[in-house]
Amino acid sequence: MPFAKLLAFALAGLMLAGCETYGPMTHNMSAFDWGDTKPLEELTTAPRSGSAFTNALADGYQAMAQSELDKRDWRDQQRWARKGLLAAEGAVVHPELPDRWDLVRVNYAETRVDGTTYKDLYDRREDLMETFYACGTREKDPALSAQAQLGFDCLVEELDEGWETPAITECRDTFEAALARLKTYCGKTETGFVILFPTGSSELSLEARALVGTIARAAGTTRPVTLTGWADTVGNASANLALSARRVAAIKSALVAAGVPSQKISETARGNQDLPVTTGPNVANPSNRAVHIVVGS
C-alpha cells in the first residue's frame, strides 16, 4: 500500500487532544529476533493510552510495520512495531537518528520546499524537531505532527534500502508537505524542554545531544536560556545537589558548543528542593532526574 494511503488510514478520525521529556527509553529495541512478529501482534490490540500525538504515532507505526511485514522485511516490521508499542504506552518516541542507519550512499544536498538546501539528514530532522519544541506543533496539530514524523522515518528507511525510488519520493514528499504546514505554527514564544538522566549520571545520551541541537537552534545567539536541574531523593542531599549541578553544567557545555553564547545561559541547581514531582526520601523518580530548559522570547 502506498505510504500516503497508509497514513490516511492510520490517522483517520484523530481528534485534537507543554512540555515534553527526552530521556532513556524503557524498552530494549536493539536485540531483535528478526522473524518475530509478536510486537506487531501486540501493537494491533494494544490500547492507546497516551496523547493525541502519541496515539497517532502508534497507529502510523502499526500501519508501517504491517506494510513491511507484507513485503517480508522482517527487520523493519519489528522496528516500527516496537516503536509503535512505546507510543501506544504514551512514550514520546522521536524521529529516527540517521547515523543509526546505513546511509553512506545518500546525497545530502537536497532542496527544501522553501528553496534552501539541507546539508544532511540531521539538518532535515532538526527542522522537524524545531517545530515540535519551539513551536509546540505536537500539541497544536498532533495529527499533522505525527504525519511529518512518520514521513521522516519512512524516508530514512527507504534511503537506507536505496533502491525503491518511487517510495523514496513519496516519503520525502509526505514529510516535506507536512513540515511546511507545521512551520506556519511557529512564532517567537517562550519554549520549554526537559532532558532526563539515568540514576546517578550527568552524561548526555545520543538522543539528548540531538535535542540540545534543537534547543540551540531555537535559542540562536539572542534568546535567553534558563537551566534548572534536580536529582531524585535517593542518597545524600548534598551529593544530589552536586549531581544536579553537574547535569546543568553538562547541558550548558553542550549548548555553548552548539553556538549559544555562554552569557545568555543562566543556571540553577536545585538538588532535592522544589522537585518537579514531590516524593518522600529515597524515591527513584525519573521525572526528578531532570534539567528543565526554558528558551525565552
Helices and strands as residue ranges (DSSP letters): H 3-11, E 21-22, H 38-45, H 52-70, H 74-88, G 98-100, H 121-134, H 137-140, H 142-161, H 165-182, G 183-185, E 191-196, H 206-219, E 225-230, H 237-257, G 262-264, E 265-271, G 286-288, E 290-295
